[in-house]
């Protein structure tokens, strides 16, 4: 397909505008006359009305530089030209044009099925029987919570950087939650006002007492016990603090 250029608009009289749009239309028709396959139809569409590089974008740009008195007539001609191009880009419109047929004669095999391919693209072929043995399509139930979706997006970023995902229990021992992370027995983070502890644990040694983890860092210790360095892990999950639930606080986060 030869290179097509949008003609120059010399003045803004009605006769000049009519001549300009007629020249653009003729350029399109010359390109359309060379279309003989479904692929060529798509190439023609991108060439003329593609969002980024379509030739019609150049025509749209001209409207911005016109004087106000010429914009109305130019806009009317522009709309008619766009309507013409879109209608001609339909499969039946181009394939029915004798000039677009090979040798100007009978339609090629490519054009015979072009219209039906596009028109029936989104329709069910009712001639095909329905295979009732195929598994059904499970409907989506609700939507993912924004916090969960955000967590998954963050984890996916780390995974692409080569990190592994570390998981661990939400009910932890004092050893993994505090002692192994250098929180001594008198550390304020162990205060029962900040920590949800399991009842009736007083008979156990301090390091064996159970609580709801206050952070995901215990998984670091568990991972280092199981795997040699170097380690790259990201640790998503719930943690628990002894906070009263209100508009800005939650015991689970």
C-alpha positions in Angstrom: 0.0 0.0 0.0 1.5 3.3 -1.1 2.2 6.1 1.4 -0.7 8.4 1.9 -0.4 12.0 2.9 -3.1 14.4 4.1 -3.4 17.3 1.6 -2.6 20.8 2.7 -5.4 23.1 3.5 -4.7 26.4 1.7 -7.6 28.6 2.8 -10.9 28.2 4.7 -13.5 29.0 2.1 -16.4 26.5 1.6 -15.0 25.6 -1.8 -11.5 24.9 -0.4 -12.9 22.8 2.5 -15.0 20.8 0.0 -12.0 20.2 -2.1 -9.9 19.2 0.9 -12.4 16.6 2.2 -12.9 15.3 -1.3 -9.1 14.8 -1.7 -8.9 13.0 1.7 -11.9 10.8 0.7 -10.2 9.9 -2.6 -7.0 9.0 -0.8 -8.9 6.6 1.4 -10.7 5.1 -1.5 -7.4 4.4 -3.3 -6.2 2.6 -0.2 -9.5 0.7 0.2 -9.2 -0.5 -3.5 -6.1 -2.5 -2.5 -7.9 -4.4 0.3 -8.4 -8.1 -0.5 -8.1 -9.9 2.8 -9.5 -9.6 6.4 -6.1 -8.8 7.6 -5.9 -5.9 5.1 -9.2 -4.5 6.4 -7.7 -4.3 9.9 -4.5 -2.7 8.5 -6.6 -0.2 6.7 -8.6 0.6 9.9 -5.4 1.2 11.9 -3.9 3.2 9.1 -6.8 5.6 8.9 -8.6 5.7 12.3 -6.0 4.1 14.6 -5.9 5.8 18.0 -2.2 6.7 17.9 -1.1 6.9 14.3 -4.3 7.0 12.3 -4.3 9.5 9.4 -7.5 11.0 10.7 -5.7 12.3 13.7 -3.9 14.7 11.4 -7.2 16.0 10.1 -8.5 16.3 13.7 -5.4 18.4 14.5 -6.2 20.9 11.7 -9.5 21.8 13.5 -7.6 23.2 16.4 -5.7 25.7 14.3 -8.6 27.0 12.3 -10.2 30.4 12.8 -13.5 30.2 14.7 -15.6 31.2 11.7 -14.3 28.2 9.7 -14.6 25.6 12.5 -18.3 24.9 12.0 -18.0 24.1 8.3 -14.8 22.1 8.9 -16.4 20.1 11.7 -19.4 19.2 9.6 -17.2 18.0 6.7 -15.0 16.1 9.2 -18.0 14.2 10.7 -19.3 13.2 7.2 -15.8 12.0 6.3 -15.4 9.9 9.5 -18.9 8.4 8.9 -18.0 7.5 5.4 -14.7 5.9 6.4 -16.3 3.8 9.2 -19.0 2.6 7.0 -16.5 1.6 4.3 -14.4 -0.2 6.8 -17.2 -2.7 7.5 -16.5 -6.0 5.8 -19.6 -5.9 3.6 -19.0 -2.3 2.5 -15.4 -3.0 1.2 -16.0 -6.4 -0.1 -19.0 -5.2 -2.2 -16.9 -2.5 -3.8 -15.9 -3.8 -7.3 -12.8 -1.7 -7.2 -11.6 -3.6 -4.1 -11.9 -7.0 -5.8 -8.9 -8.6 -7.4 -8.8 -7.8 -11.1 -12.0 -5.8 -10.6 -14.1 -8.9 -11.2 -15.6 -11.7 -9.0 -15.0 -11.7 -5.3 -12.0 -13.6 -4.0 -12.4 -16.4 -1.5 -11.1 -14.2 1.2 -13.9 -11.7 0.6 -16.6 -14.5 0.5 -16.2 -15.1 4.2 -15.0 -11.7 5.4 -18.4 -10.3 6.1 -19.7 -13.3 8.0 -16.4 -13.6 10.0 -16.8 -10.2 11.4 -20.6 -10.0 11.8 -20.8 -13.4 13.5 -17.7 -12.9 15.7 -19.7 -12.4 18.8 -22.6 -14.7 18.0 -23.1 -18.3 18.8 -23.1 -20.7 15.9 -26.5 -22.3 16.4 -25.7 -25.0 14.0 -23.2 -26.5 16.4 -24.7 -28.8 19.0 -24.3 -28.0 22.7 -22.0 -30.4 24.5 -23.8 -30.9 27.9 -20.9 -32.9 29.2 -18.6 -29.9 29.3 -18.1 -28.3 32.8 -20.1 -25.2 33.4 -18.8 -21.7 34.0 -18.7 -21.0 37.7 -20.1 -17.5 38.3 -18.0 -15.0 40.2 -19.1 -14.6 43.8 -18.7 -11.0 45.0 -15.6 -9.0 44.7 -12.1 -9.2 46.3 -11.8 -7.0 49.4 -9.7 -3.9 48.6 -7.2 -4.7 51.4 -6.8 -8.3 50.2 -6.4 -7.1 46.6 -3.8 -4.5 47.7 -1.9 -7.2 49.7 -1.9 -9.5 46.6 -0.6 -6.7 44.4 2.2 -6.0 46.8 3.2 -9.6 47.1 3.2 -10.0 43.4 5.8 -7.2 43.1 8.1 -8.9 45.5 7.6 -12.3 43.8 8.7 -10.7 40.5 11.9 -9.5 42.3 12.7 -13.1 43.3 11.2 -13.1 46.9 9.5 -16.2 48.4 6.3 -15.9 50.3 6.6 -16.8 54.0 3.6 -18.0 56.0 3.3 -19.0 59.7 0.7 -19.6 62.4 -1.4 -16.8 63.9 -1.3 -18.4 67.3 2.4 -18.2 68.3 4.6 -18.9 71.3 6.2 -16.2 73.3 9.6 -17.5 72.1 8.9 -16.9 68.4 6.9 -13.7 68.8 9.2 -12.0 71.3 12.3 -13.8 72.7 13.9 -14.9 69.4 13.4 -11.4 68.1 15.3 -9.9 71.1 12.3 -8.6 73.0 13.3 -9.3 76.6 10.7 -10.2 79.3 10.5 -6.6 80.5 10.0 -5.1 77.1 6.9 -2.9 76.8 5.7 -4.7 73.7 4.8 -7.7 75.9 2.3 -5.6 77.9 -1.1 -7.3 78.0 -2.6 -4.0 76.9 -0.8 -4.5 73.6 -0.9 -8.3 73.3 -3.8 -10.8 73.1 -2.6 -13.7 75.2 -4.3 -17.1 75.5 -5.9 -17.7 78.9 -4.6 -20.2 81.5 -1.0 -20.3 80.3 0.6 -19.4 83.6 1.7 -22.9 84.4 3.9 -23.0 81.3 7.4 -21.6 81.0 7.3 -18.0 79.6 8.8 -19.0 76.2 6.1 -21.7 75.7 3.1 -19.5 76.5 0.7 -19.0 73.6 -0.6 -15.7 72.2 -1.9 -14.1 69.0 1.0 -12.9 67.0 1.5 -9.1 67.1 3.5 -9.0 63.9 4.6 -11.4 61.1 8.3 -11.3 62.1 8.0 -14.7 63.9 8.0 -16.2 60.4 11.5 -14.9 59.9 12.7 -17.0 62.7 10.8 -20.1 61.6 12.2 -19.7 58.0 15.8 -19.3 59.2 15.5 -22.4 61.2 14.4 -24.4 58.2 16.5 -22.9 55.3 20.1 -21.8 55.0 20.9 -18.2 54.0 20.7 -16.2 51.8 16.9 -15.6 52.3 14.5 -13.2 50.5 11.0 -13.5 51.9 7.9 -11.3 52.1 5.5 -12.2 54.9 1.9 -11.2 54.4 -0.8 -12.1 56.9 -3.0 -11.1 59.8 -1.7 -9.8 63.1 -3.5 -9.1 66.4 -3.2 -6.3 68.9 -5.3 -5.6 72.0 -7.0 -2.5 70.6 -10.7 -1.6 71.1 -12.5 -1.6 67.7 -13.4 1.9 66.5 -13.3 3.9 63.3 -9.5 4.0 63.4 -8.5 0.8 65.3 -9.0 -2.9 64.9 -7.8 -5.9 67.0 -7.1 -7.7 63.7 -5.2 -6.2 60.8 
